[in-house]
Every structure is written in C-alpha cells, then in structure tokens.
Amino acid sequence: MSRIGRLPIPVEGVEVKIADGTVSVKGKRGEDSYPLPEGVTAEMEGSFLHIKRADDSQEQRRLHGVTRAEINNRVVGVTKGHSRTLIVQGKGYSAEVKPKAIDMQIGFSHRVVAAIPEGLKVEVKPGQNTFTIEITGNDKHLVGAFASTLHRLRKVEPYNLIGFRYSDQQVKRKAAKSVVT
C-alpha cells in the first residue's frame, strides 16, 4: 500500500461530494474539484476521506499517492489557502501591486511588469534595500508557478545575494574573488 495514499484526509469544516468519478470540496475560501483516475475511488468515513485503489499494479500504486496528495492540496486550499514568499534584495529595487499586475524595478534599464493570474493575491512588504512578495491563493500549482515565474526574472547571485530567493531557500554565499600576485 502507498504510504502517502493510505493516509486519511481530514475534512473538518469542508463539504465533500463524491459523484461521477469526481471529488468536489467546498470550504470558506471557495470550492474546487478533482477528477478521480481510472481504478481509484474515494470514500467518506466520519470526518475523514479515504482514497482506495483497485489493484496492486505499478500504475495504480503511483496514482494512489498522487490522487491523495492532489485532493489534500485542494482541501487545504479551500480552508487555509496556499502561500509562497519571495525575498527580493538589491539597492534601488522596488515593487508595487497594480490591479492585475505587479510592477517592479529590479536592476534592469526598464521596469518589469508581471501579470497576476486570476485567483491569486499578491502583497508587497517593503524594507531597507529589500522587500518581500507574498503570493497567496487556493490552487497550490498556480501559486508555485507564479512564484517560479518571478524567481526566474533575477535569480539570487551568490556574491552579494542580490536578486529573488524563496523565504525557505538557503543560498551559500561565496567569497569575493581576489587576484593572486
């Protein structure tokens, strides 16, 4: 049995509907659904949702864990939401959130404007020579994809730590280059 797939999903405070091979969840932050793959079923037992598979084939074992993780991400999304924080460091760097875009000055000769996808909320918190961008939303994939798009604009360089980095990212700082005579 899959170690991830056999874990029950707590659905306290979430309305769950299982119909026509689809699991629909509805919570205080919205609603979402996930189509169950062939051979995978979902059953409610009390305040827990259990994911079961038809047989022990390699494909079914793989789908068992993935399906459980996807449904759990949707349950967490409609209750608490998902968030990702980026730390941007650099002298003269700035950003501001416009209605459907984030406008940034990040060391290029021009301002960079990134469109914010529908369903995400972006917040900028300024600091001294640094600011943080917090991205929140119900869809974990969408939050991660937008954070990755911003991170790729200017990856952190290891000498002065200038650029975008995730809040949980460890960057190994390098010593300055020196000339040997």
N, C-alpha and C positions, 0 to 999 in steps of 0.2 A: 504494500500500500504506500502511496506517496506520502511523505512526511508533511508536506505542505497541504496536500489535498485532503487529508483526513482531519485536519483541524477544523472545528466548527467556527462559523462566522457569527459573532454576537450581533443581533439585530434589535437591540434595545432602543426604543423610540423611533424605529423605522418601519414603514409599512411595506411589506414584501408581497408581491404577486408572482406566482409561477403559472404561466399559461402559454400554450403553443410553442414550447421549446424556448421560452424567453423568461428571464428573471428581471422583474421591474422593481425598483426600490424608490421610495418616496420619503424624504425627510424634510427638516426645517429649511435647508438651503436649496431645495429643488428636487427634481426627480431624474432618474437615469435608468437605462435598461441594458441587458447583455444577452445576446442570443447564445443558447447552450449548444456546444458542438455535438455531433452525432455520437451517441453512446454515453453521454454524460447527463446525469439527472440531478435535480435539486429537490430536497425535502425539508420542510419545516418541522422541527421538534422543539416545542416550547418556544423559548426566545432565542433559539439558535437555528442557523441554516446549515444543513449538511450537504456536501457535494459527493455524489457517488458515481462510480464508473461501471460499465457493462462487463468488461473482462480485464485480463491482465496483460494485454498486448502492449508493446512498447509505445505505440501511438496513444492508446488510452491512458497509460500511466502519465505520459507527457501532458496530455490535455487535462487530466485531473487536477494537477497542481496549478497549471496556468489559469484554468477556469476559476478555481477557488480564489486565486490572487486577484484576478480581474474583478470578480464580484465583490470581494472585500474592499478593493480600492473604490468601487462605486458606493458601497455602504459608508465608508469613511468620508467620501466626497460630499454626500448629501447630508451628513451630520456635522462634521467638523470642517471639512474642506482641506485642500492640499496647499502647501506654500513652499516657495523656494526663495532664498535670499542671496543676492549678489552684492559683493562689496567692490566698489569702484574707487581706485586710488590714483591720484595724479594731480599735479599742480595745474590749476585752471580748469579742471574738469567740472562739468555741471550737467544737470538734467532737470527737466520739468515735464510733468504729465499734462498733455493736452487732451481734449475729449476722446479721441480714438487713436492717439499715438503718444509716443514718448520721444521728446526732442532732447538730444544730447550733444554736448561739446566734449569730445574725448580725445583731443590732441591732433585731429586732422585739420586740414585747411578749411573744412566746411563742417556744418552741423550735420549730425546723423539723426534721421527720423525713422523710427521703427513703429509700424502699425501694431496696435494691441489687438489680438484676436478677440472675437466675441466670446463672452463668458469669463473673461479674466479681469481681475482688478490689480492695478499696478500702483504702488505707492513709493515715493522717493523721500528719503530722510537725509537731509544734508548734514555735513560735518566739516571739519577743518581739513582741507586737501583730500577729502574722501567723502563719499556718500554711499548709502545703501539703497538698493532697489528690491522691494518685496513684491513678489508676484503670488497672488492667491487665486484659487478657483476650485471648482468641483471636479474637473477632469484632470487626473494626475498626468496623463500623457501630454495634454495641452500645456499645462504649467511647465513641465520639464522641457518641452520642445521650444517654448518661447524663451525660457531661461538659457537654453543652449544657443539659441539664435543670438541673444545679446552677448553671451560669453565669447562667442566666436568673433565678435566685432573687434575686440582688442584683448587677447589673452594676456594674462599676467606674465611679465618678464621677470626672470629670477634675480636680476641685479638690484633693482630699486623697488621691486614689487609694484610696478605701475601697470594698471590695466584692470580687467574684470576677473574676479575669482568668486567661487561659491563660498558661502559662510563656513561650510564644513571642510573646505579644501585646504590641505597643508601644502604650502609652497616652500621648497627647500631653497633658501637664499644662498646665492653664490657670492664668493669674494670678488672684489673688483680686480680687473686684470692689471697686472703690473709688468713693467718692462725689466728684463734682466740684462745688466750691462757687464 
